[in-house]
Amino acid sequence: MTQTSPIPGTAAERPATVPASRRTAVRAASAPVLHPRALNRATLARQLLLRRSPLSARAAVTHLLGLQAQNVQPPYYALAARLEGFAPEHLSTLMADREVVRIVTLRSTLHAHTADDCLSLRLLVQPARDRELRLFRKGLADVDLDRLTALVRDLVETCPRTMQELREALAVEWPHAEPRALAVAARCRLPLVQVTPRGLWGRSGQVALTTAEHWLGRTAGPAPAPEEIVLRHLASFGPASVKDTQTWSGLTRLRGAFERLRPRLATFRDHRGVELFDLPDAPRPDPDTPAPPRFLPEYDNLLLSHADRTRVVPAGLQGRSRQGNQAYHTLLVDGFLAGVWKAVDGTLVIESFGTLTKAQRQEVTAEGERMLAVMRPGAAHDIRFGTVVPR
């Protein structure tokens, strides 16, 4: 019997197809390893926490892709830890001039964003808001969401409204709907910003809402491509895995964007073998680069923007910066979470999670004095080590 050669292009000639998941695993296994300390220094450099940056407040908010802003003060403390020459008035003026606004975006939490990012990121995360809204569908039975959207837009663009006012107005239209579900629907369907004076330094004001377009005087352009946001996340939080970017943004199915970008990115793996992506020319300092102490606010994005937080939070300290629903201001020593702090009536109280050396205590005290001088210039203050988290 004559042995014949396979016809070119037939299954007999073609090699077996390697599944995409297997190809990814092979690539990750051969990539250089970045251990937690190397990831820590790289992330601190992107976050402007290895050395203070000369960037303006506006440029820093842009670079950092927004600042956590559940409370009024955290964005100010976040910039004080990162910028040279920062004063609270710098950010407050941006908010008063509507160049920075407070809006629910990433992870369904309130952030301070530049006006440009407010409009574009809110569009990008709309799928996440749609998923969130589905969780309240029982409380929204028989509610016409298009009608609700139009009604809320008319209300808040006529005059900024509190959430209580919105709930009351919507309850008139849908008395049998669940009030909280109606409020969530308003927030998920429309880009609602908190108007000033809420958020201004040294000012008070209740939360009142209007649409971003009305407040900023312009409409939103198209949503940015996922690839654009991946690149920006790597610039400010990298190196990062696909899950890291999804954790930071609250979005899902970003693997495709990373794969399309792969030819332009550097790849690594962490100590557990997870594939990490990065911008080729982004800073990745030596792991032994000194990292000065830094006082950060509660909910700082440094601590919340990775699926694996061991690059900042040492093993055994997960959850130590909060108790129940109470989140505490955090202290970094040598680049890692090392304690919590509070400032009350001119006294800065610092609670460390472990023993600090004499040199570390001196460095922490000096950084605390600097932070207080920036945030409360000219005010008398005291610094002591004590208890912050109730026992």
Secondary structure, 3 states (H helix, E strand, C coil): CCCCCCCCCCCCCCCCCCCHHHHHHHHHHHCCEECHHHHHHHHHHHCCCCCCECCCHHHHHHHCCCEECCCCCHHHHHHHCCECCCCHHHHHHHHHCCCEEEEECHHHCEEEEEHHHHHHHHHHCHHHHHHHHHCCCHHHCCCCHHHHHHHHHHHHHHCCECHHHHHHHHHHHCCCCCHHHHHHHHHHHCCEEECCCCCCCCCCCCCCEEEHHHHHCCCCCCCCCHHHHHHHHHHHHCCECHHHHHHHHCCCCCHHHHHHHHHHCEEEEECCCCEEEECCCCCCCCCCCCCCCEEECCCCHHHCCCCCHHHCCCCCCCCCCEECCEECEEEEECCEEEEEEEEECCEEEEEECCCCCHHHHHHHHHHHHHHHHHHCCCCCCEEEECCCCCC
